[in-house]
Amino acid sequence: MQSETVQTSNPSWLRTIIIGRNPRLTAVRLVVVVALILVLRAYVLLPIQVDGPSMMPNYRERSINVVNRLAYLRSEPQHGDVVAIRYSGVSRLSGKSVMLMKRVVGLPGETIEFVNGKLMVNGRQVDEPYVKTSCSWDFRPNHWQLGDDEYYVVGDNRAMPHEDHIQGAAKRERIVGKVML
């Protein structure tokens, strides 16, 4: 008499972890996740690389950060927000338009000045804990009265001469989103 052993084909534990118990469902999940990542990348999250020392030491040069394009759908930029700005100028290296990363220090309707290295908004000194280096900027231009849709943006590295910074009033339409990472 011959005994027959019937073995059921149970998938191995490794296959179960990698593929799951139902390969078709796993494939559908994978397609959905990839599509979601592509949509997020195309319409919501934008990687941006810091180019230049103007945001140091808070953001290292050549570091990659993520911009949330939906951050300002229901609210407007606030003091201290780090934003990505579509710059209409031309990059000195590549000849193409660039995306700048700057900090918002002035809101629409405010007057901006730098007096003895201190930021003044509407005549009052602003505490800026993100500025780590001393600053010698001193300019009180009359034309830094911001318009209804303008924000004053500047980098955190104020040890640099202000002539070397790309700074100033940026129209709201040029602000792409808020830097998350």
Buried (B, 14 or more C-beta within 10 A) or exposed (E): EEEEEEEEEEEEEEEEEEBBEEEEEEEEEEEEEEEEEEEEEEEBBBEBEBBBBBBBEBBEEEEEBBBBBEBBEEEEBEBEBBBBBBBEEEEEEEEEEBBBBBBBBBBBEBBBBBEEBBBBBEEEEBEBEEBEEEBEBEEEEEEBBBEEBBBBBBBBBBBBEBEEBBBBBBEBEBBBBBBEE
